[in-house]
Amino acid sequence: MSRLATKFAEFKKSGHKALIPFITAGDPNPAFTVPMMHAMVAAGADIIELGIPFSDPMADGPVIQRASERALEHKMSLRRTLEMVTEFRNTDQTTPVVLMGYANPVEAMGYEAFADAAKKASIDGVLTVDLPPEEAKECASLLNARDIDQIFLLAPNSNNERIKKMDSIGSGFLYYVSVKGVTGAGHLDTAEVERKLIDIRANTNLPVGVGFGIKDAQTAQTISTLADAVVVGSALISKIEANLDSPEQAKQEITELLKSMRTAMDNQG
């Protein structure tokens, strides 16, 4: 049983909702990432989503695109991202880490070599944005054999058949993209999220995380009443971008936002 599955089973029993922050590995510089990961856990994060910098991040909005650009200036790569997780594991053996990225770096390494490297680094899940379930069976099988979950993105227009396909191949949790378009875009319609989650849950027993458009404690609280997990990314990356000359200030602002979200999510009633 994967670490993600174990965690979500514990959360289901206790009624706890998972807070999943996203940052891009190596942004604004490589020295920032691992300390920021630890700080996010201390601020209430249950699972960390770590972006693999990529030169053509088509599903990402301008904020996260620029984060990738900053990281790539420091020669960040898939291998260096895995090294960061290895470093993180020196003092945190329990917090699940999910890699989020694109197929090209994984395919360049080779699926089996990547699965071995991810296992060695104690990765818990992999979300490959442009690897649909129809093309993910080989990679998912290799990851699952190493207790690593293949996670898929669900869009607002994903039909029941597609949800079932992702359920059959994926594991860990399903990530529902609550806003049409790229990350950081649009207005979050919580009533529409609630309606879509009914459809999703009718076709899967996997936990469902909701992301894209969650920017503050109030939104996180609202989504946590509907979903099993709240994913926040662009709102955090924006803090980094606003404080490029002062990474410590960025870290402080990110931890304050996460703490406010955690408090709000824990006080739903």
C-alpha positions as CSV (number, residue, x, y, z in Angstrom):
1,M,0.0,0.0,0.0
2,S,1.4,3.4,-1.0
3,R,2.1,6.1,1.5
4,L,-0.5,8.3,-0.2
5,A,-3.2,5.5,0.1
6,T,-2.3,5.0,3.8
7,K,-2.5,8.8,4.5
8,F,-5.8,9.2,2.8
9,A,-7.2,6.2,4.6
10,E,-6.2,7.8,7.9
11,F,-7.7,11.1,6.8
12,K,-11.0,9.5,5.9
13,K,-11.3,7.9,9.4
14,S,-10.5,11.2,11.2
15,G,-12.4,13.6,8.8
16,H,-9.2,15.4,8.2
17,K,-8.9,17.2,4.8
18,A,-5.5,17.2,3.1
19,L,-3.7,20.4,2.3
20,I,-1.4,20.0,-0.7
21,P,0.9,23.0,-1.6
22,F,2.7,23.1,-4.9
23,I,6.1,24.8,-5.6
24,T,8.4,24.4,-8.5
25,A,11.7,22.7,-7.7
26,G,14.6,25.2,-8.0
27,D,12.5,28.4,-7.9
28,P,13.7,31.0,-7.2
29,N,17.0,29.1,-6.7
30,P,17.9,25.5,-5.8
31,A,18.9,26.3,-2.2
32,F,15.3,27.5,-1.5
33,T,13.4,24.4,-2.3
34,V,14.1,21.9,0.5
35,P,13.9,24.4,3.4
36,M,10.6,25.6,1.9
37,M,9.3,22.0,1.7
38,H,10.1,21.6,5.4
39,A,8.5,24.9,6.2
40,M,5.3,24.0,4.4
41,V,5.0,20.8,6.4
42,A,5.5,22.8,9.6
43,A,2.7,25.2,8.4
44,G,0.2,22.3,8.0
45,A,0.8,20.7,4.7
46,D,-0.1,17.1,4.5
47,I,1.3,16.3,1.1
48,I,3.8,18.2,-1.1
49,E,3.5,18.6,-4.8
50,L,6.8,19.4,-6.4
51,G,6.9,20.8,-9.9
52,I,9.6,19.5,-12.3
53,P,10.7,22.5,-14.3
54,F,10.0,22.2,-18.0
55,S,10.6,24.5,-21.0
56,D,7.1,24.2,-22.4
57,P,4.6,23.9,-19.5
58,M,1.5,24.1,-21.6
59,A,-1.0,23.5,-18.8
60,D,0.5,26.1,-16.5
61,G,-0.4,29.7,-16.4
62,P,2.0,32.6,-16.6
63,V,2.9,32.5,-12.9
64,I,4.1,28.9,-12.9
65,Q,5.6,29.2,-16.4
66,R,7.8,32.0,-15.1
67,A,8.7,29.8,-12.1
68,S,9.9,27.1,-14.5
69,E,11.9,29.7,-16.4
70,R,13.6,30.9,-13.2
71,A,14.4,27.3,-12.2
72,L,15.8,26.3,-15.6
73,E,18.1,29.3,-15.4
74,H,19.7,27.4,-12.5
75,K,20.0,24.3,-14.7
76,M,17.3,22.4,-12.8
77,S,16.3,19.0,-14.2
78,L,14.3,15.9,-13.3
79,R,17.4,14.4,-11.8
80,R,18.2,17.4,-9.7
81,T,14.5,17.5,-8.5
82,L,14.8,13.8,-7.4
83,E,18.0,14.8,-5.5
84,M,16.1,17.5,-3.7
85,V,13.5,14.9,-2.5
86,T,16.3,12.7,-1.4
87,E,17.7,15.5,0.7
88,F,14.2,16.3,2.1
89,R,13.9,12.6,3.1
90,N,17.0,12.9,5.3
91,T,14.8,14.5,8.0
92,D,11.3,13.8,6.8
93,Q,10.4,10.2,6.2
94,T,6.6,10.5,6.4
95,T,5.3,13.4,4.3
96,P,4.2,12.2,0.9
97,V,5.8,13.9,-2.1
98,V,4.1,14.0,-5.5
99,L,6.1,15.0,-8.6
100,M,4.1,17.0,-11.1
101,G,5.5,17.6,-14.6
102,Y,5.5,16.6,-18.3
103,A,6.2,13.4,-20.2
104,N,9.2,14.6,-22.1
105,P,11.8,14.5,-19.2
106,V,10.4,11.1,-18.0
107,E,10.5,9.6,-21.5
108,A,14.0,10.9,-22.0
109,M,15.1,9.1,-18.8
110,G,13.1,6.0,-19.7
111,Y,10.1,4.8,-17.8
112,E,11.8,2.0,-15.9
113,A,14.9,4.1,-15.1
114,F,12.6,6.9,-13.9
115,A,10.5,4.5,-11.8
116,D,13.7,3.1,-10.2
117,A,15.0,6.6,-9.5
118,A,11.7,7.8,-8.1
119,K,11.6,4.8,-5.8
120,K,15.2,5.5,-4.6
121,A,14.2,9.1,-3.8
122,S,11.1,7.9,-1.9
123,I,8.6,9.6,-4.3
124,D,5.0,8.7,-3.5
125,G,3.1,9.9,-6.6
126,V,3.7,11.1,-10.1
127,L,1.3,13.4,-12.0
128,T,2.3,13.7,-15.7
129,V,0.1,16.4,-17.1
130,D,0.4,15.4,-20.8
131,L,0.3,11.6,-20.3
132,P,-3.3,10.5,-20.6
133,P,-4.5,7.2,-19.2
134,E,-4.6,5.7,-22.7
135,E,-0.8,6.2,-22.9
136,A,0.1,5.7,-19.2
137,K,-0.4,2.0,-18.7
138,E,3.3,1.1,-19.0
139,C,4.5,3.9,-16.7
140,A,1.7,3.4,-14.2
141,S,2.5,-0.4,-14.0
142,L,6.2,0.3,-13.3
143,L,5.3,2.9,-10.7
144,N,2.7,0.8,-9.0
145,A,5.1,-2.1,-8.7
146,R,7.3,0.3,-6.6
147,D,4.4,1.5,-4.4
148,I,4.3,4.8,-6.3
149,D,0.9,6.2,-7.4
150,Q,0.2,7.4,-11.0
151,I,-2.2,10.4,-10.5
152,F,-4.4,11.9,-13.2
153,L,-5.9,15.3,-13.8
154,L,-9.7,15.5,-14.3
155,A,-11.1,18.5,-16.2
156,P,-14.5,20.0,-15.8
157,N,-15.6,18.4,-19.1
158,S,-14.3,14.9,-18.2
159,N,-17.2,12.5,-18.8
160,N,-18.1,9.4,-16.7
161,E,-16.3,7.0,-19.1
162,R,-13.0,9.0,-18.8
163,I,-13.4,9.2,-15.0
164,K,-13.7,5.4,-14.9
165,K,-10.6,5.0,-17.1
166,M,-8.6,7.2,-14.8
167,D,-9.9,5.3,-11.8
168,S,-8.9,2.0,-13.3
169,I,-5.3,3.0,-14.2
170,G,-4.6,5.7,-11.6
171,S,-4.2,5.4,-7.9
172,G,-3.4,7.6,-4.8
173,F,-6.0,10.3,-5.6
174,L,-7.6,12.1,-8.6
175,Y,-6.8,15.7,-9.1
176,Y,-9.8,17.7,-10.3
177,V,-8.9,20.9,-12.2
178,S,-11.8,23.1,-11.0
179,V,-11.3,25.9,-13.5
180,K,-11.2,25.7,-17.3
181,G,-7.9,26.8,-18.7
182,V,-4.4,27.0,-17.3
183,T,-3.3,27.2,-13.6
184,G,-4.1,30.4,-11.9
185,A,-6.8,31.3,-14.3
186,G,-10.5,32.2,-13.9
187,H,-12.9,32.4,-11.1
188,L,-13.7,29.3,-8.9
189,D,-17.4,28.4,-9.1
190,T,-17.8,26.3,-5.9
191,A,-21.4,25.3,-6.8
192,E,-20.1,23.8,-10.1
193,V,-17.3,22.1,-8.2
194,E,-19.8,20.5,-5.9
195,R,-22.0,19.3,-8.8
196,K,-18.9,17.8,-10.6
197,L,-17.7,16.0,-7.5
198,I,-21.0,14.1,-7.3
199,D,-20.3,12.8,-10.8
200,I,-16.7,12.0,-10.0
201,R,-17.5,10.2,-6.8
202,A,-20.1,8.1,-8.6
203,N,-17.3,6.7,-10.8
204,T,-14.4,6.3,-8.4
205,N,-13.5,5.3,-4.9
206,L,-10.3,7.3,-5.0
207,P,-9.9,10.4,-2.9
208,V,-10.4,13.6,-4.9
209,G,-8.2,16.7,-4.6
210,V,-9.3,20.0,-6.0
211,G,-6.9,22.6,-7.4
212,F,-6.6,25.6,-9.8
213,G,-8.2,28.8,-8.5
214,I,-7.7,28.3,-4.7
215,K,-6.0,31.5,-3.5
216,D,-7.0,32.2,0.1
217,A,-8.2,30.6,3.4
218,Q,-11.9,31.2,2.7
219,T,-11.7,29.4,-0.7
220,A,-9.6,26.6,0.9
221,Q,-12.2,26.1,3.6
222,T,-15.1,26.0,1.2
223,I,-13.4,23.5,-1.1
224,S,-12.4,21.3,1.9
225,T,-16.1,20.8,2.8
226,L,-16.5,19.3,-0.7
227,A,-13.3,17.5,-1.5
228,D,-10.8,15.2,0.2
229,A,-7.8,17.5,-0.5
230,V,-7.1,21.2,-1.4
231,V,-4.3,21.9,-3.8
232,V,-2.8,25.4,-3.9
233,G,0.0,26.4,-6.3
234,S,-0.2,29.8,-8.1
235,A,-1.0,31.7,-4.9
236,L,2.3,30.4,-3.4
237,I,4.4,30.9,-6.5
238,S,3.1,34.5,-6.6
239,K,4.7,35.0,-3.2
240,I,8.0,33.9,-4.5
241,E,7.8,36.1,-7.6
242,A,6.9,39.1,-5.5
243,N,10.0,38.6,-3.3
244,L,12.7,37.5,-5.7
245,D,15.2,39.6,-3.9
246,S,14.1,38.3,-0.5
247,P,13.5,34.6,-0.5
248,E,13.1,34.5,3.3
249,Q,10.2,37.0,3.0
250,A,8.6,34.7,0.4
251,K,9.0,31.8,2.7
252,Q,7.3,33.7,5.5
253,E,4.4,34.8,3.4
254,I,3.9,31.3,2.0
255,T,3.9,29.7,5.5
256,E,1.5,32.4,6.8
257,L,-0.9,31.7,3.9
258,L,-0.7,27.9,4.5
259,K,-1.3,28.3,8.2
260,S,-4.4,30.4,7.5
261,M,-5.7,27.8,5.1
262,R,-5.0,25.0,7.5
263,T,-6.8,26.8,10.4
264,A,-9.8,27.5,8.1
265,M,-9.9,23.9,6.8
266,D,-9.8,22.6,10.4
267,N,-12.7,24.8,11.4
268,Q,-15.3,23.9,8.7
269,G,-18.3,24.1,11.0
